[in-house]
């Protein structure tokens, strides 16, 4: 039986290479590993995809589009992989929080990484959550070319719907 790429998005050759790029750029900028261990690139890509912490990235387009999300990210944003990687990254934040997000990305572009970010986000279905202590970094290849930006975090909390903070009404 053949497994479709929709069932194994980490196995696509571009995604395997991209996982290597994410891991290497994180290590170069932060001086530590995003994920411990080594091994074949395909195994690392699969391990990153199933890691319990969120990893997302977007490209360098004028309105950057998400190009990677691991299983934890897909679950949090309530999307399948193919929908996720067609989403402009600005849509992961509500309109009211997009200026804050833009300032974060500009700070990251200037400093290389930010390791103390917290902010509100919204899933595809409108479920709001606050990410805490996120690390956002520039994804830079071995030749020094900027390939995008990425983020990782393992802490998030639900944000009640607008209205009464207890009942949400």
C-alpha positions as CSV (number, residue, x, y, z in Angstrom):
1,X,0.0,0.0,0.0
2,X,1.3,3.4,-1.0
3,X,1.2,6.3,1.4
4,X,0.1,9.7,0.0
5,X,2.1,12.9,0.5
6,X,-0.9,14.3,2.3
7,X,-0.4,11.6,4.9
8,X,3.4,12.1,5.1
9,X,4.1,15.7,4.3
10,X,7.5,15.5,6.1
11,X,8.7,12.9,3.5
12,X,8.5,15.3,0.5
13,X,12.1,16.0,-0.6
14,X,11.6,19.8,-0.4
15,X,10.2,19.4,3.2
16,X,13.1,17.2,4.2
17,X,15.5,19.8,3.0
18,X,13.4,22.6,4.7
19,X,13.5,20.7,8.0
20,X,17.3,20.6,7.7
21,X,17.3,24.3,7.0
22,X,15.1,25.1,10.0
23,X,17.3,22.9,12.3
24,X,20.6,24.3,11.0
25,X,19.5,28.0,11.1
26,X,18.1,27.7,14.6
27,X,21.4,26.1,15.8
28,X,23.6,28.7,14.1
29,X,21.6,31.7,15.5
30,X,20.8,30.5,19.0
31,X,23.8,28.3,19.7
32,X,21.7,25.3,20.7
33,X,19.7,22.6,19.0
34,X,16.0,23.0,18.3
35,X,15.6,19.2,18.6
36,X,18.3,16.9,20.1
37,X,19.8,14.1,18.1
38,X,21.0,13.3,14.7
39,X,20.5,10.8,11.9
40,X,19.3,10.6,8.4
41,X,17.6,13.7,7.1
42,X,14.3,11.9,6.5
43,X,14.3,10.6,10.1
44,X,14.9,14.1,11.4
45,X,12.2,15.6,9.2
46,X,9.7,13.0,10.6
47,X,10.8,13.6,14.2
48,X,10.4,17.4,13.7
49,X,7.0,16.9,12.2
50,X,5.8,14.9,15.2
51,X,7.6,16.9,17.9
52,X,5.3,18.0,20.8
53,X,6.2,21.7,20.3
54,X,5.0,23.9,17.5
55,X,7.3,24.7,14.6
56,X,6.0,27.0,11.7
57,X,7.8,28.9,9.0
58,X,7.0,31.3,6.1
59,X,8.9,32.4,3.0
60,X,10.2,35.8,1.9
61,X,7.3,36.9,-0.3
62,X,6.0,40.5,0.2
63,X,3.0,38.9,2.0
64,X,4.7,35.8,3.3
65,X,2.9,32.5,2.9
66,X,3.4,29.7,5.4
67,X,5.6,26.9,4.0
68,X,5.9,24.6,7.0
69,X,3.9,23.5,10.0
70,X,4.4,20.4,12.1
71,X,1.6,18.3,13.5
72,X,1.4,20.4,16.7
73,X,1.0,23.5,14.6
74,X,-1.6,21.9,12.3
75,X,-3.6,20.8,15.3
76,X,-3.4,24.2,17.0
77,X,-4.5,26.1,13.9
78,X,-7.0,23.4,13.0
79,X,-5.8,22.9,9.4
80,X,-4.5,20.1,7.2
81,X,-1.0,20.5,5.9
82,X,-2.0,21.5,2.3
83,X,-4.3,24.2,3.6
84,X,-1.7,25.4,6.1
85,X,1.0,25.9,3.5
86,X,-1.2,28.0,1.3
87,X,-2.1,30.4,4.1
88,X,-0.6,33.9,4.2
89,X,1.1,34.0,7.6
90,X,-0.6,37.3,8.6
91,X,-3.8,35.4,8.8
92,X,-2.6,33.4,11.8
93,X,-3.3,36.6,13.8
94,X,-6.5,38.6,14.1
95,X,-6.6,41.9,12.3
96,X,-6.3,43.8,15.6
97,X,-3.0,42.0,16.4
98,X,-1.4,42.2,12.9
99,X,0.5,45.4,13.6
100,X,2.1,43.8,16.7
101,X,3.0,40.7,14.6
102,X,4.6,42.9,11.9
103,X,6.7,44.7,14.6
104,X,7.8,41.2,15.9
105,X,8.9,40.1,12.4
106,X,10.7,43.4,11.8
107,X,12.6,43.0,15.1
108,X,13.5,39.4,14.2
109,X,14.7,40.6,10.8
110,X,17.0,43.1,12.4
111,X,18.2,41.1,15.4
112,X,18.3,37.6,13.8
113,X,16.0,36.1,16.4
114,X,13.7,37.0,19.3
115,X,13.4,34.5,22.2
116,X,10.8,36.2,24.4
117,X,7.7,36.7,22.2
118,X,4.1,36.3,23.5
119,X,1.0,37.2,21.5
120,X,-2.5,36.2,20.5
121,X,-3.3,34.1,17.5
122,X,-6.4,32.7,15.9
123,X,-7.2,29.3,14.4
124,X,-8.9,28.6,11.1
125,X,-12.2,28.1,13.0
126,X,-11.9,31.3,15.0
127,X,-10.6,29.8,18.2
128,X,-8.2,32.3,19.9
129,X,-5.1,31.4,21.8
130,X,-2.1,33.1,23.3
131,X,1.3,31.8,22.6
132,X,4.0,32.3,25.3
133,X,7.8,32.5,25.2
134,X,8.0,31.8,21.5
135,X,11.3,31.9,19.7
136,X,11.2,33.5,16.3
137,X,14.2,33.4,14.0
138,X,15.4,34.2,10.5
139,X,15.8,31.1,8.4
140,X,19.2,31.6,6.7
141,X,20.8,29.0,4.5
142,X,24.5,28.0,4.6
143,X,25.3,30.7,2.0
144,X,23.8,33.4,4.2
145,X,20.7,33.9,2.1
146,X,17.5,34.8,4.0
147,X,14.9,32.1,3.2
148,X,12.2,33.2,5.5
149,X,11.3,33.2,9.2
150,X,10.3,30.5,11.6
151,X,8.9,30.2,15.1
152,X,8.7,27.6,17.8
153,X,6.9,27.4,21.1
154,X,5.5,24.8,23.5
155,X,3.2,27.0,25.6
156,X,-0.2,28.4,24.6
157,X,-3.4,29.1,26.4
158,X,-7.0,29.5,25.2
159,X,-8.3,33.1,25.0
160,X,-12.0,33.4,25.9
161,X,-14.3,34.8,23.3
162,X,-14.9,38.5,23.3
163,X,-17.3,39.7,26.0
164,X,-17.4,38.6,29.6
165,X,-14.0,37.0,30.4
166,X,-15.7,34.3,32.5
167,X,-18.7,33.3,30.4
168,X,-17.6,34.7,27.0
169,X,-21.0,36.4,26.6
